[in-house]
């Protein structure tokens, strides 16, 4: 049964036999481990008798378990590096020969596997399900049905088996309403990422080359499997080592089973939380990798990892994984990219191999976060170090449980010379074909030809390159490539101030406002608590002072506006002195706030040094693009308290030029407060490929409306009263 659809249908039909004891979202508890078990059963069937005979001899000799494991691994398959065998007397066929003892025998069968295989079934927690199936009188039926299908790798290749697992996981997730951020990657997206990653890389053509491939969120191992197959297609002699980490029990077990069957080390896949949750953390803390591919959860909170991540950030800084900053708590996708960047080999310029990363994100990491925020600083760190190679915008509705647009980031510290100092943007949003049948939210797919076309656009590296795409069913040439210097994505967020201008009036209305000022109203509230007499006395004195202040102000009652704060304060001080009232700064500020109103015609308020005071209500910001000629990296740190004096020396002239051209013509009294300047980076990829489409003409709209009205009238004629 090599046909993919037939195999999925057959397995799903078995799953439906679980209905009753299990609800559909629970089918996975049985089906996933049973598929792995049957596949291993098929692999080991031919060597079963030889393994059992050898096992009896080894036991008689009293050898250690480690020695037995190594010898039996070779007995099961000569030359095999990863031991896979079973020392129980059972196979699926023999299990069916004893219907009454099937639960006991199946447990014994699983316990007879080599240690790593047993660990896989422990992650599935399958023994508990065996008992439940047996109690519900379904175990024999399920084993019988699975015994009918041959899942040997000679019949079902490893890559196809991966497709089977992921299709089933998708269906199970659909039943369980899994959240959109926690999903696996469609295989055509993995194919695209792999081809982009390994295009013109030495791993694809250098015989016997040794290279490591890593996925920090490996799931069932799709990225690793596709990478391996693609590379071996062109370079069968390449020595590839696959590494990963996964925190979901089922996915981890499936990935390890796939590696074990292929005779690749499942020890290189670590179970646990890659970011760190207090119980587990980075499973490969000292390792560096040549290639890294990942589809981390996006739009998913990282609250569970918050304490561990923040501790590493605060204590280790750039010596840890998260030096540039941390994204907001509701989306931790960029943390995984920082994690991968901590594992790159030194670049060729210092004699290293360098590394290349492909990671798929939603749109949030492109632009979320203000200047100086964690997200912006992460983008800045990547771009200013010249690691960002390319971003490719993919079509929407590619993933099974989210219809959003996604983006592949290619990040590398070994960019070829023609790519240095630049970032390539590729618009592949129209490179898709509609699926005959939707799978969840997945309505589009990227065909093999379209994958090759996207890779061509990437590889040709031609600014303004076009590609033929279908838009509304019509073929058209579309601009698909933009290439910019790194500085294009940086900007300076400067604070623009305007002077405070106030008029003052000793009117009854404004004087009464003073009663609402905290500094004034608190005069009649005692700060004492224990001594009632002291409280009463203090509050009486406060009310008396309030009356004195109000009386003094009412003596100056007038309808004449005072347009200069200096003049107002001069008159106020004179009156207070005459009334022998010595008021502190808080009370004076309260009087100014009550009696003053903003007035664009009033004189500018100045401080003690004669400098204009800024009006916080008129404060604004401007985002000034970095000049393309400015050298990177910028001379300023990532900490909020970093000294910006060197940065200002570098950017002050372009800021003044921008300010004179864009701001002063509209607000001539404005100025820049350079002390508040921040650096920001964003990648507004959609803006660069936006194409204006003129609205339809009124005549066309009227014609369409008339046609719709005609259709409605025809439909109404068919109605019978």
C-alpha positions as CSV (number, residue, x, y, z in Angstrom):
1,X,0.0,0.0,0.0
2,X,2.4,2.6,-1.3
3,X,-0.2,5.2,-2.3
4,X,-0.1,8.0,0.3
5,X,-3.9,8.7,0.3
6,X,-4.8,5.0,0.5
7,X,-2.4,4.5,3.4
8,X,-3.8,7.6,5.3
9,X,-7.4,6.3,4.7
10,X,-6.5,2.8,5.9
11,X,-4.9,4.1,9.1
12,X,-7.8,6.5,9.7
13,X,-10.2,3.7,9.3
14,X,-8.4,1.8,12.1
15,X,-8.6,5.0,14.2
16,X,-12.3,5.1,13.8
17,X,-12.5,1.7,15.4
18,X,-11.5,3.4,18.6
19,X,-14.7,5.4,18.8
20,X,-16.5,4.9,22.0
21,X,-13.6,4.3,24.5
22,X,-11.8,7.2,22.8
23,X,-13.0,10.5,21.5
24,X,-11.5,11.5,18.1
25,X,-9.0,14.0,19.6
26,X,-7.7,11.0,21.7
27,X,-7.1,8.7,18.8
28,X,-3.5,9.9,18.6
29,X,-2.7,8.2,21.9
30,X,-3.1,4.8,20.2
31,X,-2.5,5.4,16.5
32,X,0.9,7.2,16.6
33,X,2.7,4.6,18.8
34,X,1.0,1.7,17.0
35,X,2.4,3.0,13.6
36,X,5.9,3.2,15.1
37,X,5.5,-0.2,16.6
38,X,4.3,-1.8,13.4
39,X,7.1,-0.1,11.4
40,X,9.7,-1.5,13.8
41,X,8.1,-4.9,13.7
42,X,8.4,-4.9,9.9
43,X,12.0,-3.8,10.1
44,X,13.0,-6.5,12.5
45,X,10.9,-9.4,11.2
46,X,13.7,-11.0,9.0
47,X,16.3,-11.0,11.8
48,X,14.0,-12.0,14.6
49,X,15.1,-15.7,14.9
50,X,18.8,-14.9,14.7
51,X,18.4,-12.2,17.4
52,X,16.6,-14.6,19.7
53,X,19.2,-17.3,19.3
54,X,22.1,-14.9,19.9
55,X,20.3,-13.4,22.9
56,X,20.1,-16.8,24.6
57,X,23.8,-17.4,24.0
58,X,24.8,-13.9,25.4
59,X,22.7,-14.4,28.5
60,X,24.3,-17.7,29.1
61,X,27.7,-16.0,29.0
62,X,26.7,-13.4,31.6
63,X,27.6,-10.4,29.5
64,X,26.7,-6.8,30.6
65,X,23.7,-5.1,29.2
66,X,25.8,-2.7,27.2
67,X,27.7,-5.5,25.6
68,X,24.5,-7.4,24.8
69,X,23.0,-4.3,23.2
70,X,26.0,-3.8,20.9
71,X,26.2,-7.4,19.8
72,X,22.4,-7.8,19.2
73,X,22.4,-4.5,17.2
74,X,24.9,-6.1,14.8
75,X,23.0,-9.4,14.8
76,X,19.8,-7.6,13.8
77,X,21.5,-5.6,11.0
78,X,25.2,-6.0,10.3
79,X,27.1,-2.7,10.1
80,X,24.3,-0.9,12.0
81,X,25.6,1.8,14.3
82,X,22.3,2.4,16.3
83,X,21.1,-0.8,18.0
84,X,17.6,-1.8,17.0
85,X,16.4,-5.2,18.0
86,X,13.7,-7.0,20.0
87,X,14.5,-9.9,22.4
88,X,10.9,-10.9,23.1
89,X,9.5,-14.0,21.3
90,X,6.7,-11.9,19.8
91,X,5.9,-10.3,16.4
92,X,2.5,-8.9,15.3
93,X,1.7,-12.3,13.9
94,X,2.5,-14.2,17.1
95,X,0.6,-11.6,19.2
96,X,-2.5,-12.5,17.3
97,X,-2.0,-16.2,18.0
98,X,-2.9,-15.6,21.7
99,X,-6.0,-13.4,21.8
100,X,-6.5,-13.9,25.6
101,X,-2.9,-12.8,26.5
102,X,-2.5,-10.1,23.9
103,X,-2.3,-7.2,26.4
104,X,0.4,-9.0,28.5
105,X,2.3,-10.1,25.5
106,X,2.2,-6.7,23.8
107,X,3.7,-5.1,26.9
108,X,6.4,-7.8,26.9
109,X,7.0,-7.1,23.2
110,X,7.6,-3.4,23.8
111,X,9.8,-4.1,26.8
112,X,11.9,-6.4,24.6
113,X,13.2,-3.6,22.4
114,X,16.6,-2.1,22.5
115,X,16.9,0.7,25.2
116,X,16.5,3.7,22.9
117,X,13.4,2.1,21.3
118,X,11.9,1.4,24.7
119,X,12.4,5.1,25.6
120,X,10.4,6.1,22.5
121,X,7.4,4.1,23.7
122,X,7.8,5.5,27.2
123,X,7.4,9.0,25.8
124,X,4.2,7.8,24.1
125,X,3.1,6.5,27.6
126,X,1.7,3.6,25.6
127,X,1.4,0.9,28.4
128,X,-1.5,2.9,29.9
129,X,-3.3,2.8,26.5
130,X,-2.7,-1.0,26.2
131,X,-4.6,-1.6,29.4
132,X,-7.5,0.7,28.3
133,X,-7.7,-0.9,24.9
134,X,-7.8,-4.3,26.4
135,X,-10.5,-3.4,28.9
136,X,-12.6,-2.0,26.0
137,X,-12.1,-5.1,24.0
138,X,-10.4,-3.1,21.1
139,X,-6.8,-4.2,21.5
140,X,-7.0,-7.4,19.4
141,X,-8.9,-5.6,16.7
142,X,-6.3,-2.8,16.4
143,X,-3.4,-5.2,16.3
144,X,-5.2,-7.3,13.7
145,X,-5.8,-4.3,11.5
146,X,-2.2,-3.1,11.7
147,X,-0.9,-6.5,11.0
148,X,-2.5,-6.2,7.5
149,X,-0.3,-3.3,6.4
150,X,3.5,-3.5,5.6
151,X,5.2,-0.4,6.9
152,X,8.8,-1.6,6.1
153,X,11.0,1.2,4.8
154,X,11.4,-0.7,1.6
155,X,7.7,-0.3,1.1
156,X,7.1,3.1,2.7
157,X,10.2,5.3,2.4
158,X,11.2,7.4,5.4
159,X,10.2,10.6,3.7
160,X,6.8,9.3,2.9
161,X,6.4,8.0,6.4
162,X,7.1,11.5,7.6
163,X,4.3,12.7,5.4
164,X,2.0,10.1,6.9
165,X,2.8,11.1,10.5
166,X,2.3,14.8,9.7
167,X,-0.9,14.3,7.9
168,X,-2.2,12.3,10.9
169,X,-0.9,14.8,13.4
170,X,-2.7,17.5,11.4
171,X,-6.0,15.6,11.5
172,X,-5.6,15.0,15.3
173,X,-4.8,18.7,15.9
174,X,-7.8,19.6,13.9
175,X,-10.0,17.4,16.1
176,X,-8.5,18.9,19.2
177,X,-8.7,22.6,18.0
178,X,-5.0,23.1,18.6
179,X,-3.9,26.8,18.7
180,X,-2.6,28.3,15.4
181,X,0.9,29.1,16.7
182,X,1.6,25.4,17.5
183,X,1.8,23.7,14.2
184,X,4.0,21.8,11.8
185,X,5.4,23.0,8.5
186,X,3.9,21.9,5.2
187,X,6.4,19.8,3.3
188,X,6.5,22.2,0.3
189,X,7.6,25.0,2.7
190,X,10.3,22.8,4.1
191,X,11.4,21.9,0.6
192,X,11.6,25.6,-0.2
193,X,13.6,26.4,2.9
194,X,16.0,23.5,2.3
195,X,16.6,24.4,-1.3
196,X,17.2,28.0,-0.3
197,X,19.6,27.0,2.5
198,X,21.7,24.5,0.5
199,X,21.8,26.3,-2.8
200,X,25.4,26.5,-4.0
201,X,26.6,25.3,-0.6
202,X,29.7,23.1,-0.5
203,X,27.7,20.4,1.3
204,X,25.8,19.8,-1.9
205,X,28.8,18.9,-4.0
206,X,31.9,18.2,-1.9
207,X,32.5,14.4,-1.4
208,X,32.8,13.2,2.2
209,X,32.3,16.6,3.6
210,X,31.2,16.6,7.3
211,X,28.3,19.0,8.1
212,X,25.9,19.4,11.0
213,X,22.2,20.3,10.7
214,X,20.1,21.5,13.6
215,X,16.4,22.2,14.3
216,X,15.7,23.7,17.8
217,X,12.0,23.0,17.4
218,X,12.2,19.8,15.4
219,X,8.8,18.4,15.9
220,X,8.6,15.1,14.1
221,X,11.8,15.8,12.3
222,X,10.5,17.1,8.9
223,X,13.2,19.8,8.5
224,X,16.0,17.3,9.3
225,X,14.6,14.6,7.0
226,X,14.0,16.8,4.0
227,X,17.5,18.4,4.4
228,X,19.1,15.0,4.5
229,X,17.3,13.7,1.5
230,X,18.0,16.8,-0.6
231,X,21.7,16.9,0.2
232,X,22.1,13.1,-0.4
233,X,20.3,13.5,-3.7
234,X,23.3,15.6,-5.0
235,X,26.0,14.4,-2.7
236,X,25.4,10.8,-1.4
237,X,28.8,10.7,0.2
238,X,28.3,13.7,2.5
239,X,28.7,12.9,6.2
240,X,25.6,14.5,7.8
241,X,24.9,14.7,11.5
242,X,21.4,15.6,12.5
243,X,20.6,17.4,15.7
244,X,17.4,18.7,17.2
245,X,15.3,19.4,20.3
246,X,11.6,19.0,21.0
247,X,9.4,19.5,24.0
248,X,6.3,17.6,22.9
249,X,6.4,13.9,23.9
250,X,4.7,12.5,20.8
251,X,6.7,14.6,18.3
252,X,9.9,13.7,20.1
253,X,9.1,10.0,20.0
254,X,8.2,10.1,16.3
255,X,11.4,12.0,15.4
256,X,13.6,9.6,17.4
257,X,11.9,6.6,15.8
258,X,12.5,7.9,12.3
259,X,16.2,8.5,13.1
260,X,16.6,5.1,14.8
261,X,15.1,3.3,11.8
262,X,17.4,5.2,9.4
263,X,20.4,4.2,11.7
264,X,21.1,7.7,12.7
265,X,21.7,8.8,16.3
266,X,18.5,9.6,18.2
267,X,20.8,10.7,21.0
268,X,21.3,13.9,19.0
269,X,17.7,14.8,19.5
270,X,17.1,16.2,23.0
271,X,13.8,16.2,24.9
272,X,13.1,19.4,26.6
273,X,12.3,23.1,26.2
274,X,14.9,24.8,24.0
275,X,14.5,28.2,25.6
276,X,14.5,26.9,29.1
277,X,11.6,26.4,31.5
278,X,13.4,25.7,34.7
279,X,13.3,21.9,34.2
280,X,15.1,21.8,30.9
281,X,17.0,24.1,28.6
282,X,19.3,24.2,25.6
283,X,20.1,20.5,24.9
284,X,23.2,21.4,22.9
285,X,24.8,24.2,25.0
286,X,28.3,24.0,23.7
287,X,27.6,22.9,20.1
288,X,27.9,24.9,16.9
289,X,26.1,23.9,13.7
290,X,26.7,24.5,10.0
291,X,23.0,24.7,9.0
292,X,20.0,25.5,11.1
293,X,16.3,25.3,10.0
294,X,13.3,26.0,12.2
295,X,9.6,26.8,12.3
296,X,9.3,28.1,15.9
297,X,5.9,28.7,17.4
298,X,4.8,32.3,16.5
299,X,2.3,34.4,18.2
300,X,2.7,32.2,21.3
301,X,3.5,33.5,24.8
302,X,6.7,32.6,26.5
303,X,5.5,33.0,30.1
304,X,6.6,29.6,31.1
305,X,10.2,30.4,30.0
306,X,10.1,34.0,31.3
307,X,12.1,33.4,34.5
308,X,14.8,31.4,32.9
309,X,15.2,33.6,29.8
310,X,15.2,36.8,31.8
311,X,17.8,35.4,34.2
312,X,20.1,34.5,31.3
313,X,19.5,37.9,29.7
314,X,20.2,39.9,32.9
315,X,23.2,37.8,34.1
316,X,25.0,36.9,30.9
317,X,24.1,39.6,28.4
318,X,25.9,39.0,25.2
319,X,27.8,36.1,26.7
320,X,24.4,34.3,26.7
321,X,21.9,33.8,24.0
322,X,19.7,36.8,24.4
323,X,22.2,39.8,24.5
324,X,20.4,42.3,22.2
325,X,17.1,42.2,24.0
326,X,13.9,40.3,24.7
327,X,10.7,40.5,22.7
328,X,7.3,41.2,24.3
329,X,5.9,38.3,26.3
330,X,3.1,37.5,23.8
331,X,5.4,36.3,21.0
332,X,8.7,34.5,21.6
333,X,9.5,33.7,18.0
334,X,12.6,35.9,17.9
335,X,14.0,34.2,20.9
336,X,14.5,31.1,18.8
337,X,16.4,33.0,16.2
338,X,18.7,34.5,18.9
339,X,19.2,30.9,20.2
340,X,20.2,29.7,16.7
341,X,22.6,32.7,16.2
342,X,24.3,31.7,19.4
343,X,25.2,28.4,17.7
344,X,26.8,29.7,14.5
345,X,30.4,28.7,13.6
346,X,32.8,31.6,13.3
347,X,32.7,33.2,9.9
348,X,35.2,32.7,7.0
349,X,36.8,36.0,7.7
350,X,38.2,34.6,10.9
351,X,39.0,31.2,9.5
352,X,35.7,29.4,10.4
353,X,33.2,27.5,8.3
354,X,30.4,30.0,9.1
355,X,26.7,29.0,9.3
356,X,23.4,29.5,7.5
357,X,20.0,29.7,9.1
358,X,16.5,29.4,7.5
359,X,13.6,30.2,9.8
360,X,9.9,30.8,9.1
361,X,8.0,33.5,11.0
362,X,4.8,35.4,10.8
363,X,4.8,39.1,10.1
364,X,5.4,40.2,13.7
365,X,9.2,39.9,13.9
366,X,9.5,42.2,10.8
367,X,8.2,45.3,12.4
368,X,6.7,44.8,15.9
369,X,8.3,47.0,18.6
370,X,9.2,50.6,18.9
371,X,12.7,52.0,18.5
372,X,14.8,50.8,21.4
373,X,12.5,47.9,22.1
374,X,13.6,44.3,22.4
375,X,12.3,43.3,18.9
376,X,13.8,46.4,17.3
377,X,17.2,45.8,19.0
378,X,17.2,42.2,17.9
379,X,16.6,43.3,14.2
380,X,19.3,45.9,14.6
381,X,21.9,43.5,16.0
382,X,21.3,41.0,13.1
383,X,21.3,43.7,10.4
384,X,24.2,45.8,11.7
385,X,26.3,42.6,11.9
386,X,25.4,42.0,8.3
387,X,23.8,38.6,9.0
388,X,20.4,39.1,7.4
389,X,20.7,37.8,3.9
390,X,17.1,37.5,2.5
391,X,13.5,37.6,3.5
392,X,11.0,35.9,1.4
393,X,7.3,36.7,1.7
394,X,5.2,33.5,1.2
395,X,1.6,33.2,0.1
396,X,-1.1,33.1,2.7
397,X,-3.2,30.0,3.6
398,X,-0.2,27.7,3.4
399,X,-0.4,26.3,6.9
400,X,-3.0,23.9,8.1
401,X,-4.3,25.8,11.1
402,X,-3.6,29.5,10.3
403,X,-4.2,31.4,7.1
404,X,-1.8,34.3,7.8
405,X,1.1,35.4,5.7
406,X,4.5,33.9,6.6
407,X,8.1,34.9,5.9
408,X,11.3,32.9,5.5
409,X,14.3,34.6,6.9
410,X,17.7,33.5,5.6
411,X,20.5,34.5,8.1
412,X,24.1,33.9,7.5
413,X,27.6,34.9,8.7
414,X,29.2,33.8,5.5
415,X,27.4,35.9,2.9
416,X,29.3,36.0,-0.5
417,X,30.9,39.2,-1.4
418,X,28.1,40.4,-3.7
419,X,25.6,40.1,-0.9
420,X,27.7,41.8,1.9
421,X,26.2,44.9,3.3
422,X,22.8,44.3,1.7
423,X,19.5,42.6,2.3
424,X,17.4,41.0,-0.4
425,X,13.6,41.0,-0.3
426,X,11.6,38.6,-2.4
427,X,7.9,38.8,-2.9
428,X,6.6,35.2,-3.5
429,X,3.1,35.9,-2.2
430,X,1.6,35.1,-5.7
431,X,3.6,31.9,-6.2
432,X,1.0,29.4,-5.3
433,X,-1.7,27.2,-6.8
434,X,-5.1,26.6,-5.3
435,X,-5.7,23.2,-3.7
436,X,-8.5,21.0,-5.0
437,X,-9.6,20.4,-1.5
438,X,-8.8,22.5,1.6
439,X,-7.0,21.0,4.5
440,X,-8.1,23.1,7.5
441,X,-6.9,26.6,6.8
442,X,-4.6,25.4,4.0
443,X,-6.1,26.3,0.7
444,X,-2.9,27.1,-1.2
445,X,0.3,25.2,-2.0
446,X,3.6,26.0,-3.7
447,X,4.2,23.7,-6.6
448,X,7.6,22.2,-7.4
449,X,8.0,24.6,-10.3
450,X,7.1,27.5,-8.1
451,X,9.7,26.4,-5.5
452,X,12.3,26.4,-8.3
453,X,11.2,29.8,-9.4
454,X,11.5,31.3,-5.9
455,X,15.0,29.7,-5.6
456,X,15.9,31.3,-8.9
457,X,14.8,34.7,-7.8
458,X,16.9,34.3,-4.7
459,X,20.0,32.9,-6.5
460,X,20.0,35.4,-9.4
461,X,20.2,38.3,-6.9
462,X,19.0,40.9,-9.4
463,X,17.3,44.0,-8.1
464,X,13.9,44.5,-9.8
465,X,13.8,40.9,-11.1
466,X,10.4,39.9,-12.3
467,X,8.4,36.6,-12.4
468,X,5.3,35.5,-14.2
469,X,2.5,35.0,-11.7
470,X,-1.3,34.5,-11.9
471,X,-3.3,37.5,-10.5
472,X,-7.1,37.0,-10.6
473,X,-6.6,34.2,-13.1
474,X,-4.5,36.3,-15.5
475,X,-0.8,35.9,-16.1
476,X,1.3,39.0,-15.5
477,X,4.9,39.9,-14.9
478,X,5.4,41.0,-11.3
479,X,8.4,42.8,-9.7
480,X,9.5,40.3,-7.1
481,X,13.0,41.3,-5.9
482,X,14.3,44.4,-4.1
483,X,17.9,44.7,-2.8
484,X,18.7,47.4,-0.3
485,X,21.8,48.4,1.8
486,X,21.5,47.4,5.4
487,X,21.0,51.0,6.4
488,X,17.6,51.1,4.6
489,X,15.9,49.4,7.5
490,X,17.3,51.6,10.3
491,X,15.9,54.9,11.6
492,X,16.4,57.4,14.3
493,X,13.4,58.2,16.5
494,X,13.9,61.8,17.6
495,X,11.8,63.8,20.0
496,X,10.5,67.1,18.6
497,X,9.7,69.7,21.2
498,X,7.7,72.9,20.9
499,X,7.8,75.7,23.5
500,X,5.3,76.1,26.3
501,X,3.1,79.2,25.9
502,X,0.7,80.2,28.6
503,X,-1.7,83.0,29.3
504,X,-2.9,83.7,32.8
505,X,-6.1,85.2,34.2
506,X,-7.2,86.0,37.8
507,X,-10.8,85.1,37.1
508,X,-13.2,83.4,39.5
509,X,-13.4,80.3,37.3
510,X,-9.6,79.8,37.2
511,X,-9.1,80.6,40.9
512,X,-11.7,78.0,41.8
513,X,-9.7,75.4,39.8
514,X,-7.0,75.7,42.4
515,X,-9.2,73.6,44.7
516,X,-8.7,70.6,42.4
517,X,-4.9,70.8,42.5
518,X,-3.5,68.0,44.7
519,X,-0.8,70.2,46.3
520,X,-3.6,72.7,47.4
521,X,-6.2,70.2,48.5
522,X,-3.8,68.2,50.5
523,X,-3.1,71.1,52.8
524,X,-6.3,70.2,54.6
525,X,-5.4,66.6,55.0
526,X,-3.2,65.7,58.0
527,X,-0.3,63.3,57.6
528,X,-0.5,62.4,61.2
529,X,-2.4,59.3,62.2
530,X,-2.2,58.5,65.9
531,X,-2.8,61.8,67.7
532,X,-6.4,62.9,67.0
533,X,-5.7,66.4,68.5
534,X,-2.6,66.8,66.3
535,X,-4.6,65.8,63.3
536,X,-7.4,68.3,64.0
537,X,-4.9,71.1,64.6
538,X,-2.9,70.4,61.4
539,X,-6.0,70.2,59.3
540,X,-7.3,73.5,60.8
541,X,-4.0,75.2,59.9
542,X,-4.2,73.8,56.4
543,X,-7.7,75.1,55.8
544,X,-6.6,78.5,57.1
545,X,-3.7,78.6,54.7
546,X,-6.0,77.6,51.9
547,X,-8.3,80.5,52.7
548,X,-5.4,83.0,52.9
549,X,-4.2,81.9,49.4
550,X,-7.6,82.1,47.9
551,X,-8.3,85.5,49.4
552,X,-4.9,86.8,48.1
553,X,-5.8,85.6,44.6
554,X,-9.3,87.0,44.7
555,X,-7.8,90.4,45.5
556,X,-6.2,90.3,42.1
557,X,-9.4,89.3,40.3
558,X,-9.4,90.8,36.8
559,X,-10.5,90.1,33.2
560,X,-7.2,91.2,31.8
561,X,-5.1,88.3,30.2
562,X,-1.5,88.2,31.2
563,X,0.4,86.8,28.1
564,X,3.8,86.3,29.8
565,X,4.5,83.9,32.6
566,X,7.4,86.1,33.9
567,X,5.0,89.0,34.3
568,X,2.5,86.8,36.0
569,X,5.0,85.4,38.4
570,X,6.3,88.8,39.2
571,X,2.8,90.0,40.2
572,X,2.0,86.8,42.1
573,X,5.2,87.0,44.1
574,X,4.5,90.6,45.0
575,X,1.0,89.8,46.2
576,X,2.2,86.8,48.2
577,X,4.9,88.9,49.8
578,X,2.4,91.6,50.7
579,X,0.2,88.9,52.4
580,X,3.2,87.4,54.1
581,X,2.6,84.1,52.4
582,X,5.7,81.9,51.8
583,X,4.7,79.1,49.5
584,X,6.8,76.2,48.4
585,X,7.4,75.1,44.8
586,X,4.5,72.6,44.7
587,X,1.9,75.2,45.7
588,X,3.3,77.7,43.2
589,X,3.1,75.1,40.5
590,X,-0.5,74.4,41.5
591,X,-1.4,78.1,41.1
592,X,0.3,78.3,37.7
593,X,-1.6,75.1,36.6
594,X,-4.9,76.5,37.8
595,X,-4.6,80.0,36.5
596,X,-2.7,79.3,33.3
597,X,-4.0,78.1,29.9
598,X,-2.1,77.2,26.8
599,X,-2.2,79.9,24.2
600,X,-0.2,79.9,20.9
601,X,-0.2,83.7,21.0
602,X,1.4,83.9,24.5
603,X,5.1,84.5,25.1
604,X,7.4,81.5,25.3
605,X,8.0,80.2,28.9
606,X,11.7,79.9,29.7
607,X,13.7,78.2,32.4
608,X,16.2,79.7,34.8
609,X,18.8,79.7,32.0
610,X,16.6,81.4,29.6
611,X,16.0,78.3,27.5
612,X,12.5,77.6,26.2
613,X,10.5,75.1,28.2
614,X,9.0,72.2,26.2
615,X,5.2,71.7,26.1
616,X,4.6,68.0,26.9
617,X,1.2,68.2,25.1
618,X,2.8,69.4,21.9
619,X,5.7,66.9,22.1
620,X,6.0,64.7,19.0
621,X,8.4,62.3,17.4
622,X,9.9,62.0,14.0
623,X,11.3,58.8,12.4
624,X,14.3,59.9,10.4
625,X,15.7,57.2,8.0
626,X,19.4,56.3,8.4
627,X,21.5,57.7,5.6
628,X,22.7,54.9,3.3
629,X,26.2,56.3,3.7
630,X,26.4,56.0,7.5
631,X,28.8,53.3,8.7
632,X,27.5,50.3,10.6
633,X,27.4,49.1,13.3
634,X,26.3,52.3,15.0
635,X,28.4,53.5,17.9
636,X,25.8,53.0,20.6
637,X,25.0,50.1,22.9
638,X,21.7,48.2,23.3
639,X,21.1,49.1,26.9
640,X,18.6,51.9,27.5
641,X,21.2,53.8,29.6
642,X,23.9,53.6,26.8
643,X,25.8,56.8,26.1
644,X,24.6,58.2,22.8
645,X,27.2,61.0,22.4
646,X,29.2,59.2,19.7
647,X,25.9,58.4,17.8
648,X,24.8,62.0,17.9
649,X,28.2,63.1,16.5
650,X,27.5,60.8,13.6
651,X,23.9,61.6,12.9
652,X,23.3,65.2,14.0
653,X,23.9,66.7,10.5
654,X,21.4,64.4,8.6
655,X,18.9,64.9,11.4
656,X,19.2,68.7,11.1
657,X,18.8,68.5,7.4
658,X,15.7,66.3,7.7
659,X,14.3,68.6,10.4
660,X,14.8,71.8,8.4
661,X,13.2,70.2,5.3
662,X,10.3,68.3,6.9
663,X,9.4,69.9,10.2
664,X,10.4,73.6,10.5
665,X,8.3,74.7,7.5
666,X,5.2,73.6,9.5
667,X,6.3,74.4,13.1
668,X,9.0,77.1,13.0
669,X,9.4,77.2,16.8
670,X,10.2,73.5,17.2
671,X,13.5,71.9,18.1
672,X,15.0,68.4,18.5
673,X,15.7,67.1,22.0
674,X,18.7,64.9,21.0
675,X,19.0,63.4,24.5
676,X,15.9,61.3,23.8
677,X,17.1,59.9,20.5
678,X,16.6,56.2,19.9
679,X,17.7,53.8,17.2
680,X,15.1,51.6,15.6
681,X,15.0,48.9,12.9
682,X,12.0,47.5,11.0
683,X,11.5,45.7,7.7
684,X,8.3,46.8,6.1
685,X,8.5,44.3,3.2
686,X,4.9,44.8,2.0
687,X,5.5,48.5,1.5
688,X,8.3,47.9,-1.0
689,X,6.1,45.7,-3.2
690,X,2.9,47.7,-2.9
691,X,1.2,48.3,-6.3
692,X,-1.4,51.0,-6.5
693,X,-4.7,49.8,-8.0
694,X,-7.1,52.4,-9.1
695,X,-10.6,52.0,-7.8
696,X,-13.2,50.8,-10.3
697,X,-15.1,53.5,-12.2
698,X,-18.6,54.5,-11.1
699,X,-19.9,53.4,-14.4
700,X,-18.5,49.9,-14.0
701,X,-19.9,49.7,-10.4
702,X,-23.3,50.8,-11.6
703,X,-23.2,48.1,-14.4
704,X,-22.3,45.4,-11.8
705,X,-25.1,46.6,-9.5
706,X,-27.6,46.5,-12.3
707,X,-26.6,43.0,-13.2
708,X,-27.0,41.8,-9.6
709,X,-30.4,43.5,-9.4
710,X,-31.4,41.7,-12.5
711,X,-30.3,38.3,-11.1
712,X,-32.3,39.0,-7.9
713,X,-35.4,39.9,-9.9
714,X,-35.1,36.7,-11.9
715,X,-34.8,34.7,-8.7
716,X,-37.9,36.4,-7.3
717,X,-39.9,35.4,-10.3
718,X,-39.4,31.7,-9.3
719,X,-40.9,32.3,-5.8
720,X,-44.4,31.2,-5.4
721,X,-46.7,33.0,-3.0
